[in-house]
Amino acid sequence: MKKFLTTFLTCLLTAAITLVGYTYYIEKNTSKAQSNTTTPSAIQSSSGLVQGNPVDFTSAAENTVNAVVHVKNLSYITTRSNPLLEFFYGYKGGTQTQIGTGSGVIISEDGYIVTNNHVIANASELEVTLNNNKTYKAKLIGTEKEMDLALIKIDALEKLPFLTFGDSDAIQLGEWVLAVGNPYNLTSTVTAGIISAKARNLSETGIQSFIQTDAAVNPGNSGGALVNVQGELIGINTMISSNTGSYVGYAFAVPSNVTKKIVEDFLQYGDVQHGVLGVSGFELNSAWAQKLQLSTDKGFYIQDIDKNADAEKIQLRKGDIITAINGRNISSFVDIKNVLNTKRPGDVVQLTIQRENQTQQKDIKLVQANSTSFIFQGIEFSELTKEEKAKFNINYGVKITAITAEKFLPYQAELTNAILLSIQEKKISNIEQAKQLLSQLNENQRIKLDVLSPKGELIKLYL
């Protein structure tokens, strides 16, 4: 019996020691594994946001709604009296008031506000209502039709809340953004989405370059703010792409870097300064690369050099291919405009060019857009003056200043000093638009030009 008890106690003690040891080992290794493992909620993303946790929009939304305003456009039209309407309905005509609405963004504490040009177009009076329901009369400072921007100002007694400009060049696809505005007269509406695309071209001119987002934007949002999660202004909401007129998943905004530059131009120069390279040409593609026996199908092929621009001084020449500007790759005319939209005449940019399979870098000083000429297939164009537009009673077109192509020399008398009205039946407003439309045409297309002769005769020209 004694021997049995001794054996039993020995087994029990051994089991206890084993259990304690096993428990200690498990706890120690579990603790070590936990200390060496970073939970998803602690992983930092490149944007500084915590992955795995919900993105907090509250601070950005609260600051933005106080800096976004409601813009009311009042215009007056005079209608003639109609005897039939007067007899049947008592309508006598007279002055009628038309009201348009949109949004705007306060960008300074002293009351400067950015909105869309189409929001304030043809306004007789402008009225701005703040988020606190205070209303002010606004005055127009400047407009930029091509980028659909306008700058207005109100005079308030107190300092106003405003948004600071963010860097729209630094935005990334998939980045969270907020759209804030007044759709359908609903004040201070905030919607969220992501950056869907950058440098989106929606115009025939190639001058515009938009940020695309899937944040809900509807009529009335025009002129409102597109902000990042830090509450920085990265765009001015401008338009939607929809067959119904309401949001269907695509919305567009003018980048903040372009907006900031245009605002500074208004305040410093009174109008927008457009800097250009002083060259003309076309976008490369695989067909052109094969035809010209080029080693690349990406870039901008230089066809002509403006004699009065810096391009000639730095010895750019026909056949050079611009592959990058300031280190940013160039594959289309839109890419060039995306860089130059934030530059002014006199600014210097660095070109990366390919010449005979050799890469070179050249610094070039930009020139004023309306001071340049444009040559295409032996026809030289220049901007129309106000007097020339008034003479022919037109508000669009560019002037043909010289004919150098042999095939057009028989028509030199009719074409010199004539006015190019349209290309492929698309009206031409300025040199930049003519350059862009011609650069988009491929080598197999027949180019139709509508030209108004100095005698006022309409000529159809085919290249």
C-alpha positions as CSV (number, residue, x, y, z in Angstrom):
1,M,0.0,0.0,0.0
2,K,2.8,2.3,0.9
3,K,4.6,1.5,-2.3
4,F,1.4,2.3,-4.3
5,L,0.9,5.7,-2.7
6,T,4.5,6.6,-3.4
7,T,4.1,5.7,-7.1
8,F,0.8,7.6,-7.3
9,L,2.2,10.8,-5.8
10,T,5.2,10.7,-8.1
11,C,3.0,10.4,-11.2
12,L,0.8,13.3,-10.0
13,L,3.8,15.6,-9.3
14,T,5.2,14.7,-12.8
15,A,1.9,15.6,-14.5
16,A,1.7,18.9,-12.6
17,I,5.2,19.9,-13.6
18,T,4.5,19.0,-17.2
19,L,1.2,21.0,-17.2
20,V,2.9,24.1,-15.8
21,G,5.8,23.9,-18.2
22,Y,3.5,23.5,-21.2
23,T,1.3,26.4,-20.2
24,Y,4.4,28.6,-19.7
25,Y,5.8,27.7,-23.1
26,I,2.5,28.4,-24.9
27,E,2.0,31.8,-23.3
28,K,5.6,32.8,-23.9
29,N,5.5,31.9,-27.7
30,T,2.0,33.5,-28.1
31,S,3.2,36.7,-26.6
32,K,6.3,36.7,-28.8
33,A,4.3,36.1,-31.9
34,Q,1.9,38.9,-31.0
35,S,4.8,41.3,-30.4
36,N,6.3,40.5,-33.8
37,T,3.1,40.8,-35.7
38,T,1.7,44.2,-36.8
39,T,-2.1,44.2,-36.9
40,P,-3.7,45.6,-40.1
41,S,-5.0,48.6,-38.2
42,A,-1.4,49.8,-37.6
43,I,-0.1,49.6,-41.1
44,Q,0.6,53.1,-42.5
45,S,-0.1,53.8,-46.2
46,S,2.0,56.1,-48.3
47,S,-0.6,58.9,-48.0
48,G,-0.4,58.8,-44.2
49,L,-3.8,57.2,-43.8
50,V,-4.2,54.0,-41.7
51,Q,-5.2,51.0,-43.8
52,G,-7.9,48.8,-42.4
53,N,-9.6,51.7,-40.5
54,P,-12.4,53.7,-42.0
55,V,-11.3,57.0,-43.5
56,D,-12.5,59.9,-41.4
57,F,-14.0,62.6,-43.6
58,T,-15.6,64.7,-40.8
59,S,-12.9,67.3,-40.3
60,A,-12.4,67.9,-44.0
61,A,-16.2,68.0,-44.6
62,E,-16.8,70.5,-41.7
63,N,-14.1,72.9,-42.9
64,T,-15.2,72.7,-46.5
65,V,-18.9,73.4,-46.1
66,N,-18.1,76.7,-44.4
67,A,-16.0,77.8,-47.3
68,V,-18.4,76.7,-50.1
69,V,-21.1,79.3,-51.1
70,H,-24.3,79.4,-53.1
71,V,-24.0,81.6,-56.2
72,K,-27.1,83.2,-57.7
73,N,-27.0,84.6,-61.2
74,L,-29.6,87.2,-62.0
75,S,-30.1,88.3,-65.6
76,Y,-32.8,90.4,-67.3
77,I,-34.2,89.9,-70.8
78,T,-36.7,92.1,-72.6
79,T,-39.4,90.4,-74.6
80,R,-41.5,92.1,-77.3
81,S,-45.3,92.3,-77.0
82,N,-47.2,89.8,-79.1
83,P,-50.7,90.8,-80.2
84,L,-52.0,87.2,-80.3
85,L,-50.6,86.4,-76.8
86,E,-51.9,89.7,-75.5
87,F,-55.4,89.0,-76.9
88,F,-55.7,85.4,-75.6
89,Y,-53.6,85.5,-72.5
90,G,-53.1,89.1,-71.6
91,Y,-49.3,88.8,-72.1
92,K,-47.8,92.2,-72.9
93,G,-44.1,91.4,-72.9
94,G,-41.6,93.5,-71.0
95,T,-38.6,92.7,-68.8
96,Q,-38.3,89.2,-67.3
97,T,-35.9,88.0,-64.7
98,Q,-33.9,84.8,-65.2
99,I,-32.2,83.1,-62.3
100,G,-29.3,80.6,-62.5
101,T,-27.6,79.0,-59.5
102,G,-24.4,77.2,-58.7
103,S,-21.6,77.0,-56.2
104,G,-18.4,78.8,-55.4
105,V,-15.3,78.4,-53.2
106,I,-13.9,81.1,-50.9
107,I,-10.2,81.1,-51.4
108,S,-9.2,84.1,-49.2
109,E,-10.4,85.6,-45.9
110,D,-11.2,88.9,-47.7
111,G,-13.8,87.4,-50.0
112,Y,-12.3,86.2,-53.2
113,I,-14.4,83.3,-54.6
114,V,-13.7,80.9,-57.5
115,T,-16.6,79.5,-59.5
116,N,-17.3,78.3,-63.0
117,N,-17.6,80.7,-65.9
118,H,-20.9,79.1,-66.9
119,V,-22.4,79.8,-63.5
120,I,-21.9,83.6,-63.8
121,A,-22.2,84.0,-67.6
122,N,-24.4,86.9,-68.8
123,A,-25.2,87.9,-65.2
124,S,-26.6,91.4,-64.6
125,E,-26.3,90.8,-60.8
126,L,-24.4,88.2,-58.7
127,E,-25.6,87.2,-55.3
128,V,-23.6,85.0,-52.9
129,T,-25.0,83.2,-49.8
130,L,-22.6,81.9,-47.2
131,N,-23.2,78.7,-45.2
132,N,-24.4,80.8,-42.3
133,N,-27.1,82.2,-44.6
134,K,-25.6,85.7,-44.9
135,T,-26.1,87.1,-48.4
136,Y,-23.8,89.6,-50.2
137,K,-23.7,91.2,-53.7
138,A,-20.6,90.1,-55.6
139,K,-18.6,91.7,-58.3
140,L,-16.9,90.0,-61.2
141,I,-13.1,90.1,-61.3
142,G,-12.3,87.9,-64.3
143,T,-13.3,85.0,-66.5
144,E,-11.5,82.2,-68.3
145,K,-13.9,80.6,-70.8
146,E,-11.6,77.8,-72.0
147,M,-11.1,76.3,-68.6
148,D,-14.6,77.4,-67.4
149,L,-13.4,79.4,-64.4
150,A,-14.4,82.8,-63.0
151,L,-13.2,84.9,-60.0
152,I,-15.7,87.0,-58.1
153,K,-15.5,89.0,-54.8
154,I,-17.7,89.9,-52.0
155,D,-17.0,92.6,-49.3
156,A,-17.8,91.2,-45.8
157,L,-17.1,92.9,-42.5
158,E,-15.7,89.8,-40.9
159,K,-12.9,87.5,-42.0
160,L,-14.3,84.6,-44.0
161,P,-13.5,80.9,-43.8
162,F,-11.5,79.8,-46.8
163,L,-9.8,76.7,-48.4
164,T,-6.1,76.5,-49.1
165,F,-4.9,75.1,-52.4
166,G,-3.6,71.6,-52.5
167,D,-1.2,70.2,-55.1
168,S,-3.4,68.6,-57.9
169,D,-0.3,67.2,-59.6
170,A,0.3,65.0,-56.5
171,I,-3.1,63.3,-56.5
172,Q,-3.2,59.5,-57.2
173,L,-5.7,57.3,-58.8
174,G,-7.9,55.7,-56.2
175,E,-7.4,58.5,-53.7
176,W,-10.4,59.5,-51.6
177,V,-12.0,62.9,-52.3
178,L,-15.0,64.9,-51.3
179,A,-17.2,67.0,-53.6
180,V,-19.0,69.9,-51.8
181,G,-21.6,72.1,-53.3
182,N,-25.3,73.1,-53.6
183,P,-27.0,70.6,-56.0
184,Y,-30.7,71.3,-56.7
185,N,-30.5,74.3,-54.3
186,L,-29.7,71.9,-51.4
187,T,-27.1,73.8,-49.4
188,S,-23.8,72.3,-48.1
189,T,-24.1,68.9,-49.6
190,V,-21.1,66.6,-49.2
191,T,-20.4,63.4,-51.3
192,A,-17.4,61.1,-51.4
193,G,-15.6,59.2,-54.1
194,I,-12.2,58.5,-55.5
195,I,-10.0,59.9,-58.2
196,S,-11.0,58.0,-61.3
197,A,-8.6,59.6,-63.9
198,K,-6.2,62.5,-64.3
199,A,-5.6,64.9,-67.2
200,R,-8.9,63.9,-68.9
201,N,-9.5,65.8,-72.1
202,L,-13.2,66.6,-72.8
203,S,-12.9,69.3,-75.4
204,E,-12.2,69.3,-79.1
205,T,-9.4,71.9,-78.5
206,G,-7.3,69.8,-76.2
207,I,-6.9,72.9,-74.0
208,Q,-8.9,71.5,-71.1
209,S,-7.4,68.9,-68.7
210,F,-9.8,67.7,-65.9
211,I,-9.7,65.5,-62.8
212,Q,-12.3,62.7,-63.1
213,T,-14.0,61.5,-60.0
214,D,-16.9,59.2,-59.1
215,A,-18.1,61.5,-56.3
216,A,-21.7,62.4,-57.0
217,V,-22.0,65.8,-58.7
218,N,-25.3,67.2,-59.9
219,P,-26.7,70.4,-61.4
220,G,-25.9,73.2,-58.9
221,N,-22.6,71.6,-57.8
222,S,-20.8,73.5,-60.6
223,G,-18.2,75.8,-59.1
224,G,-18.0,73.8,-55.8
225,A,-15.0,72.3,-54.2
226,L,-13.2,69.0,-54.7
227,V,-11.0,68.4,-51.6
228,N,-8.8,65.6,-50.4
229,V,-9.2,64.0,-46.9
230,Q,-6.9,66.8,-45.5
231,G,-9.5,69.4,-46.6
232,E,-7.2,70.9,-49.2
233,L,-8.7,72.2,-52.4
234,I,-7.6,70.0,-55.3
235,G,-10.2,71.0,-57.9
236,I,-13.2,73.1,-58.9
237,N,-16.2,70.9,-59.9
238,T,-17.2,71.8,-63.4
239,M,-19.4,69.3,-65.2
240,I,-20.8,65.8,-65.4
241,S,-21.0,63.3,-68.2
242,S,-24.6,62.2,-68.5
243,N,-27.3,61.6,-71.0
244,T,-30.0,62.5,-68.4
245,G,-28.4,65.7,-67.0
246,S,-28.0,64.1,-63.6
247,Y,-25.1,62.2,-62.1
248,V,-24.4,58.7,-63.5
249,G,-20.9,58.0,-62.1
250,Y,-18.7,60.5,-64.0
251,A,-17.8,64.0,-62.7
252,F,-15.0,66.4,-63.7
253,A,-13.1,69.2,-61.9
254,V,-10.5,71.8,-63.0
255,P,-7.2,71.0,-61.2
256,S,-6.3,73.3,-58.3
257,N,-2.8,74.1,-59.8
258,V,-4.5,75.4,-63.0
259,T,-7.1,77.3,-60.9
260,K,-4.5,78.9,-58.7
261,K,-2.4,80.1,-61.7
262,I,-5.5,81.6,-63.3
263,V,-6.5,83.4,-60.1
264,E,-3.0,84.8,-59.7
265,D,-3.1,86.0,-63.4
266,F,-6.4,87.8,-62.8
267,L,-5.1,89.6,-59.7
268,Q,-1.6,90.4,-61.2
269,Y,-2.2,91.0,-64.9
270,G,-6.0,91.4,-65.2
271,D,-6.3,88.5,-67.7
272,V,-5.0,85.0,-68.2
273,Q,-1.4,84.6,-69.5
274,H,-0.9,81.6,-71.8
275,G,2.6,80.4,-72.4
276,V,3.4,78.2,-75.4
277,L,6.5,76.6,-76.9
278,G,6.3,78.3,-80.3
279,V,6.3,75.0,-82.3
280,S,3.6,73.2,-84.2
281,G,3.3,69.6,-85.2
282,F,1.2,66.5,-84.3
283,E,0.9,63.6,-81.9
284,L,2.8,60.5,-82.9
285,N,1.1,57.1,-83.3
286,S,2.2,53.8,-84.7
287,A,1.1,54.7,-88.2
288,W,3.1,58.0,-88.3
289,A,6.1,56.2,-86.7
290,Q,6.1,53.6,-89.5
291,K,5.6,56.2,-92.2
292,L,8.4,58.4,-91.0
293,Q,10.6,55.5,-90.1
294,L,10.9,56.6,-86.4
295,S,12.1,54.4,-83.5
296,T,9.3,55.6,-81.2
297,D,5.5,56.1,-81.6
298,K,5.2,58.3,-78.5
299,G,5.7,62.0,-78.3
300,F,5.0,65.2,-80.2
301,Y,6.6,65.5,-83.6
302,I,7.8,69.1,-84.5
303,Q,6.8,70.1,-87.9
304,D,7.3,73.9,-87.9
305,I,9.2,76.4,-85.7
306,D,7.9,79.9,-84.9
307,K,10.5,82.4,-86.1
308,N,9.8,84.8,-83.3
309,A,10.0,82.2,-80.5
310,D,12.8,80.8,-78.3
311,A,12.4,77.5,-80.1
312,E,14.5,78.8,-83.0
313,K,17.1,80.3,-80.8
314,I,17.7,76.9,-79.0
315,Q,17.9,75.3,-82.5
316,L,14.9,73.1,-82.4
317,R,14.2,71.8,-85.9
318,K,11.6,69.9,-87.9
319,G,11.7,66.2,-87.0
320,D,12.6,66.6,-83.4
321,I,10.3,64.7,-81.1
322,I,9.3,66.1,-77.7
323,T,9.2,63.1,-75.3
324,A,9.0,64.9,-72.0
325,I,8.6,68.4,-70.5
326,N,10.1,69.0,-67.0
327,G,10.5,65.2,-66.7
328,R,6.8,64.5,-67.4
329,N,6.3,62.1,-70.3
330,I,4.6,63.5,-73.4
331,S,2.5,61.3,-75.7
332,S,-0.2,63.8,-76.8
333,F,-1.1,67.5,-77.2
334,V,-3.1,67.2,-74.0
335,D,0.0,66.2,-72.1
336,I,1.7,69.3,-73.3
337,K,-1.2,71.5,-72.3
338,N,-1.4,69.8,-68.9
339,V,2.1,71.1,-68.2
340,L,1.8,74.5,-69.8
341,N,-1.6,75.4,-68.3
342,T,0.3,76.3,-65.1
343,K,3.0,78.3,-66.8
344,R,3.3,81.9,-68.1
345,P,5.1,83.6,-71.0
346,G,8.7,84.0,-69.9
347,D,8.8,80.8,-67.8
348,V,11.5,78.3,-68.7
349,V,10.8,74.6,-69.1
350,Q,13.1,71.7,-69.9
351,L,12.4,69.7,-73.0
352,T,13.5,66.2,-73.5
353,I,13.7,65.6,-77.3
354,Q,14.7,62.7,-79.5
355,R,16.7,63.7,-82.6
356,E,18.0,61.0,-84.9
357,N,17.8,58.3,-82.1
358,Q,19.7,60.6,-79.8
359,T,18.2,62.0,-76.6
360,Q,18.8,65.7,-75.8
361,Q,17.6,68.1,-73.2
362,K,17.0,71.8,-73.9
363,D,15.7,74.7,-71.8
364,I,13.2,76.8,-73.6
365,K,11.5,80.1,-72.7
366,L,7.7,80.2,-73.3
367,V,6.2,82.9,-75.4
368,Q,2.7,84.5,-75.3
369,A,0.2,82.3,-77.1
370,N,-1.4,85.1,-79.1
371,S,2.0,86.4,-80.3
372,T,2.8,83.3,-82.3
373,S,2.0,82.1,-85.8
374,F,1.2,78.6,-86.9
375,I,2.3,76.9,-90.1
376,F,0.6,73.8,-91.5
377,Q,1.4,72.2,-94.9
378,G,2.7,75.5,-96.3
379,I,-0.1,77.7,-94.9
380,E,0.7,80.2,-92.2
381,F,-2.0,81.3,-89.7
382,S,-2.1,84.1,-87.1
383,E,-4.7,85.4,-84.6
384,L,-7.5,87.7,-85.8
385,T,-7.6,91.2,-84.4
386,K,-10.8,92.8,-83.0
387,E,-10.8,95.1,-86.0
388,E,-10.7,92.2,-88.5
389,K,-13.5,90.4,-86.7
390,A,-15.6,93.6,-86.8
391,K,-14.8,94.1,-90.5
392,F,-16.3,90.7,-91.4
393,N,-18.9,90.7,-88.6
394,I,-17.6,87.4,-87.1
395,N,-16.5,86.4,-83.7
396,Y,-14.3,83.4,-84.6
397,G,-11.7,82.3,-87.0
398,V,-7.9,82.7,-87.6
399,K,-6.1,84.7,-90.3
400,I,-4.1,83.2,-93.2
401,T,-1.1,85.4,-93.4
402,A,1.1,83.6,-96.0
403,I,1.1,80.8,-98.6
404,T,4.4,78.9,-99.2
405,A,3.2,75.5,-100.4
406,E,3.6,75.1,-104.2
407,K,0.3,73.4,-104.7
408,F,-1.5,76.4,-103.2
409,L,0.4,79.2,-105.0
410,P,-2.2,79.5,-107.8
411,Y,-4.7,80.5,-105.1
412,Q,-2.3,82.8,-103.3
413,A,-4.2,85.9,-104.1
414,E,-7.5,84.5,-102.8
415,L,-6.1,82.9,-99.7
416,T,-3.6,85.5,-98.4
417,N,-5.3,87.6,-95.6
418,A,-8.3,85.2,-95.8
419,I,-9.9,83.8,-92.7
420,L,-10.0,80.1,-91.7
421,L,-13.5,79.6,-90.3
422,S,-13.6,75.8,-89.7
423,I,-11.6,72.5,-89.9
424,Q,-13.7,69.4,-90.7
425,E,-16.8,71.6,-90.2
426,K,-15.7,72.5,-86.6
427,K,-15.5,76.2,-85.9
428,I,-12.1,77.6,-85.1
429,S,-11.8,80.3,-82.4
430,N,-8.0,80.7,-82.0
431,I,-4.6,79.4,-83.0
432,E,-4.4,76.8,-80.2
433,Q,-7.7,75.2,-81.3
434,A,-6.5,75.1,-85.0
435,K,-3.2,73.4,-83.9
436,Q,-5.0,70.8,-81.8
437,L,-7.6,69.9,-84.4
438,L,-5.0,69.5,-87.1
439,S,-2.6,67.5,-84.9
440,Q,-5.4,65.0,-84.2
441,L,-5.9,64.1,-87.9
442,N,-4.2,61.1,-89.3
443,E,-2.2,61.0,-92.6
444,N,-5.1,59.2,-94.5
445,Q,-7.7,61.8,-93.7
446,R,-8.7,64.4,-96.3
447,I,-8.8,67.8,-94.5
448,K,-11.6,70.2,-95.3
449,L,-11.1,73.9,-94.5
450,D,-13.8,76.5,-94.8
451,V,-12.2,79.9,-95.7
452,L,-13.6,83.4,-96.0
453,S,-11.7,85.3,-98.7
454,P,-10.7,89.0,-98.3
455,K,-13.7,89.8,-100.6
456,G,-16.1,88.0,-98.3
457,E,-16.5,84.9,-100.5
458,L,-16.7,81.4,-98.9
459,I,-14.1,79.0,-100.2
460,K,-13.9,75.3,-99.5
461,L,-10.3,74.1,-99.4
462,Y,-9.2,70.4,-99.3
463,L,-5.7,69.4,-98.2
